[in-house]
Amino acid sequence: MTQELINANPVVHETRARTRRTARVDAGDEDAREAIDALEVFEHLRNITDPEHPYTLEQLNVVSEDLVEVQDAKGRIMVSFTPTVPHCSMATLIGLCLRVKLLRCLPTRFKVDIKVTPGSHSSEAAVNKQLGDKERVAAALENPNLLDMVERCLASCST
Protein backbone atom coordinates (compact mmCIF):
# COMPACT_ATOMS: atom_id res chain seq x y z
CA MET A 1 0.00 0.00 0.00
CA THR A 2 1.45 3.35 -1.00
CA GLN A 3 0.98 6.47 1.04
CA GLU A 4 -0.54 9.41 -0.80
CA LEU A 5 1.39 12.63 -0.47
CA ILE A 6 -0.43 15.76 0.63
CA ASN A 7 1.64 17.83 -1.79
CA ALA A 8 3.04 15.45 -4.37
CA ASN A 9 4.91 18.13 -6.32
CA PRO A 10 6.17 20.86 -4.01
CA VAL A 11 7.99 23.88 -5.41
CA VAL A 12 11.64 23.70 -4.35
CA HIS A 13 13.32 27.10 -3.91
CA GLU A 14 16.97 28.14 -3.94
CA THR A 15 18.60 28.37 -0.53
CA ARG A 16 20.79 31.18 0.72
CA ALA A 17 24.41 30.70 1.57
CA ARG A 18 24.93 30.00 5.25
CA THR A 19 25.95 33.01 7.26
CA ARG A 20 28.86 32.63 9.66
CA ARG A 21 29.05 35.06 12.51
CA THR A 22 31.85 36.19 14.69
CA ALA A 23 31.40 36.72 18.41
CA ARG A 24 29.41 39.87 19.13
CA VAL A 25 30.28 40.24 22.81
CA ASP A 26 33.46 41.25 24.56
CA ALA A 27 35.32 38.02 25.35
CA GLY A 28 36.65 39.56 28.57
CA ASP A 29 33.19 40.40 29.93
CA GLU A 30 31.91 37.29 31.70
CA ASP A 31 28.53 38.88 32.53
CA ALA A 32 27.77 39.94 28.96
CA ARG A 33 25.35 37.90 26.92
CA GLU A 34 25.22 37.60 23.19
CA ALA A 35 22.14 39.14 21.64
CA ILE A 36 20.09 36.85 19.42
CA ASP A 37 18.56 38.12 16.19
CA ALA A 38 16.20 36.81 13.51
CA LEU A 39 19.02 35.59 11.30
CA GLU A 40 20.46 33.43 14.06
CA VAL A 41 17.04 31.90 14.79
CA PHE A 42 16.49 31.27 11.07
CA GLU A 43 19.89 29.58 10.83
CA HIS A 44 18.74 27.10 13.49
CA LEU A 45 15.50 26.32 11.60
CA ARG A 46 16.41 26.38 7.95
CA ASN A 47 17.74 22.81 7.65
CA ILE A 48 14.91 21.01 9.40
CA THR A 49 13.66 18.36 6.98
CA ASP A 50 10.05 18.42 5.87
CA PRO A 51 8.15 15.41 7.29
CA GLU A 52 6.76 14.50 3.87
CA HIS A 53 9.62 15.31 1.47
CA PRO A 54 13.42 15.02 1.46
CA TYR A 55 13.73 18.81 1.31
CA THR A 56 14.44 21.35 4.02
CA LEU A 57 11.86 23.78 5.29
CA GLU A 58 13.90 26.56 3.70
CA GLN A 59 13.90 24.84 0.30
CA LEU A 60 10.11 24.54 0.47
CA ASN A 61 9.80 28.16 1.62
CA VAL A 62 8.02 27.02 4.79
CA VAL A 63 10.40 29.11 6.92
CA SER A 64 12.24 32.30 6.05
CA GLU A 65 14.13 34.96 7.95
CA ASP A 66 11.29 37.40 7.21
CA LEU A 67 8.92 35.26 9.29
CA VAL A 68 11.09 35.39 12.42
CA GLU A 69 10.73 38.18 14.95
CA VAL A 70 13.07 38.50 17.92
CA GLN A 71 12.61 40.82 20.87
CA ASP A 72 15.89 40.02 22.59
CA ALA A 73 15.48 42.46 25.48
CA LYS A 74 12.03 41.03 26.28
CA GLY A 75 13.13 37.41 25.77
CA ARG A 76 10.54 36.69 23.07
CA ILE A 77 10.85 34.93 19.74
CA MET A 78 7.96 34.63 17.31
CA VAL A 79 8.22 32.34 14.32
CA SER A 80 5.59 32.04 11.62
CA PHE A 81 5.71 29.26 9.07
CA THR A 82 3.88 28.76 5.81
CA PRO A 83 2.75 25.22 4.89
CA THR A 84 3.15 24.33 1.21
CA VAL A 85 -0.60 23.73 0.83
CA PRO A 86 -3.56 25.25 2.75
CA HIS A 87 -4.83 21.82 3.87
CA CYS A 88 -1.45 20.46 5.04
CA SER A 89 -2.04 17.80 7.69
CA MET A 90 1.63 18.03 8.71
CA ALA A 91 1.38 21.66 9.86
CA THR A 92 1.19 20.79 13.56
CA LEU A 93 4.14 18.41 13.24
CA ILE A 94 6.19 21.08 11.44
CA GLY A 95 5.36 23.58 14.17
CA LEU A 96 6.33 21.03 16.81
CA CYS A 97 9.68 20.48 15.06
CA LEU A 98 10.33 24.22 15.02
CA ARG A 99 9.50 24.51 18.73
CA VAL A 100 11.65 21.54 19.76
CA LYS A 101 14.61 22.77 17.74
CA LEU A 102 14.48 26.22 19.32
CA LEU A 103 13.96 24.84 22.83
CA ARG A 104 17.08 22.74 22.38
CA CYS A 105 19.37 25.43 21.01
CA LEU A 106 18.30 28.77 22.50
CA PRO A 107 18.90 30.09 26.00
CA THR A 108 16.06 29.34 28.41
CA ARG A 109 15.40 33.08 28.86
CA PHE A 110 13.37 33.05 25.64
CA LYS A 111 9.65 32.44 25.31
CA VAL A 112 9.06 30.96 21.87
CA ASP A 113 5.79 31.36 19.96
CA ILE A 114 5.25 29.30 16.81
CA LYS A 115 2.30 30.09 14.54
CA VAL A 116 1.06 29.42 11.04
CA THR A 117 1.43 32.46 8.79
CA PRO A 118 -1.96 34.21 8.75
CA GLY A 119 -4.14 33.05 5.86
CA SER A 120 -1.84 30.17 4.85
CA HIS A 121 -3.74 27.21 6.34
CA SER A 122 -7.39 26.18 6.31
CA SER A 123 -7.24 25.19 10.02
CA GLU A 124 -4.99 28.06 11.11
CA ALA A 125 -6.75 28.71 14.45
CA ALA A 126 -6.74 25.04 15.47
CA VAL A 127 -3.07 24.55 14.54
CA ASN A 128 -2.06 27.72 16.39
CA LYS A 129 -4.06 26.64 19.45
CA GLN A 130 -2.29 23.27 19.54
CA LEU A 131 1.16 24.81 19.10
CA GLY A 132 0.51 27.43 21.78
CA ASP A 133 -0.71 24.98 24.42
CA LYS A 134 2.18 23.82 26.62
CA GLU A 135 0.29 20.77 27.86
CA ARG A 136 -0.55 19.61 24.34
CA VAL A 137 3.05 20.09 23.22
CA ALA A 138 4.33 18.16 26.25
CA ALA A 139 1.82 15.36 25.63
CA ALA A 140 2.79 15.19 21.96
CA LEU A 141 6.46 14.82 22.88
CA GLU A 142 5.60 11.94 25.23
CA ASN A 143 4.21 10.01 22.27
CA PRO A 144 7.13 7.85 21.06
CA ASN A 145 5.90 7.73 17.44
CA LEU A 146 5.48 11.49 17.24
CA LEU A 147 8.80 12.11 18.98
CA ASP A 148 10.48 9.76 16.48
CA MET A 149 9.02 11.78 13.59
CA VAL A 150 10.29 15.02 15.17
CA GLU A 151 13.75 13.48 15.67
CA ARG A 152 13.87 12.38 12.03
CA CYS A 153 13.03 15.89 10.84
CA LEU A 154 15.70 17.38 13.12
CA ALA A 155 18.34 14.74 12.31
CA SER A 156 19.69 16.63 9.31
CA CYS A 157 20.18 19.85 11.28
CA SER A 158 23.78 20.67 12.01
CA THR A 159 23.14 23.73 14.17
C-alpha positions in Angstrom: 0.0 0.0 0.0 1.5 3.4 -1.0 1.0 6.5 1.0 -0.5 9.4 -0.8 1.4 12.6 -0.5 -0.4 15.8 0.6 1.6 17.8 -1.8 3.0 15.4 -4.4 4.9 18.1 -6.3 6.2 20.9 -4.0 8.0 23.9 -5.4 11.6 23.7 -4.3 13.3 27.1 -3.9 17.0 28.1 -3.9 18.6 28.4 -0.5 20.8 31.2 0.7 24.4 30.7 1.6 24.9 30.0 5.3 26.0 33.0 7.3 28.9 32.6 9.7 29.0 35.1 12.5 31.9 36.2 14.7 31.4 36.7 18.4 29.4 39.9 19.1 30.3 40.2 22.8 33.5 41.2 24.6 35.3 38.0 25.3 36.6 39.6 28.6 33.2 40.4 29.9 31.9 37.3 31.7 28.5 38.9 32.5 27.8 39.9 29.0 25.3 37.9 26.9 25.2 37.6 23.2 22.1 39.1 21.6 20.1 36.8 19.4 18.6 38.1 16.2 16.2 36.8 13.5 19.0 35.6 11.3 20.5 33.4 14.1 17.0 31.9 14.8 16.5 31.3 11.1 19.9 29.6 10.8 18.7 27.1 13.5 15.5 26.3 11.6 16.4 26.4 7.9 17.7 22.8 7.6 14.9 21.0 9.4 13.7 18.4 7.0 10.0 18.4 5.9 8.1 15.4 7.3 6.8 14.5 3.9 9.6 15.3 1.5 13.4 15.0 1.5 13.7 18.8 1.3 14.4 21.3 4.0 11.9 23.8 5.3 13.9 26.6 3.7 13.9 24.8 0.3 10.1 24.5 0.5 9.8 28.2 1.6 8.0 27.0 4.8 10.4 29.1 6.9 12.2 32.3 6.0 14.1 35.0 7.9 11.3 37.4 7.2 8.9 35.3 9.3 11.1 35.4 12.4 10.7 38.2 15.0 13.1 38.5 17.9 12.6 40.8 20.9 15.9 40.0 22.6 15.5 42.5 25.5 12.0 41.0 26.3 13.1 37.4 25.8 10.5 36.7 23.1 10.8 34.9 19.7 8.0 34.6 17.3 8.2 32.3 14.3 5.6 32.0 11.6 5.7 29.3 9.1 3.9 28.8 5.8 2.8 25.2 4.9 3.1 24.3 1.2 -0.6 23.7 0.8 -3.6 25.2 2.7 -4.8 21.8 3.9 -1.5 20.5 5.0 -2.0 17.8 7.7 1.6 18.0 8.7 1.4 21.7 9.9 1.2 20.8 13.6 4.1 18.4 13.2 6.2 21.1 11.4 5.4 23.6 14.2 6.3 21.0 16.8 9.7 20.5 15.1 10.3 24.2 15.0 9.5 24.5 18.7 11.7 21.5 19.8 14.6 22.8 17.7 14.5 26.2 19.3 14.0 24.8 22.8 17.1 22.7 22.4 19.4 25.4 21.0 18.3 28.8 22.5 18.9 30.1 26.0 16.1 29.3 28.4 15.4 33.1 28.9 13.4 33.1 25.6 9.6 32.4 25.3 9.1 31.0 21.9 5.8 31.4 20.0 5.2 29.3 16.8 2.3 30.1 14.5 1.1 29.4 11.0 1.4 32.5 8.8 -2.0 34.2 8.8 -4.1 33.0 5.9 -1.8 30.2 4.8 -3.7 27.2 6.3 -7.4 26.2 6.3 -7.2 25.2 10.0 -5.0 28.1 11.1 -6.7 28.7 14.5 -6.7 25.0 15.5 -3.1 24.6 14.5 -2.1 27.7 16.4 -4.1 26.6 19.5 -2.3 23.3 19.5 1.2 24.8 19.1 0.5 27.4 21.8 -0.7 25.0 24.4 2.2 23.8 26.6 0.3 20.8 27.9 -0.6 19.6 24.3 3.0 20.1 23.2 4.3 18.2 26.3 1.8 15.4 25.6 2.8 15.2 22.0 6.5 14.8 22.9 5.6 11.9 25.2 4.2 10.0 22.3 7.1 7.9 21.1 5.9 7.7 17.4 5.5 11.5 17.2 8.8 12.1 19.0 10.5 9.8 16.5 9.0 11.8 13.6 10.3 15.0 15.2 13.7 13.5 15.7 13.9 12.4 12.0 13.0 15.9 10.8 15.7 17.4 13.1 18.3 14.7 12.3 19.7 16.6 9.3 20.2 19.8 11.3 23.8 20.7 12.0 23.1 23.7 14.2 
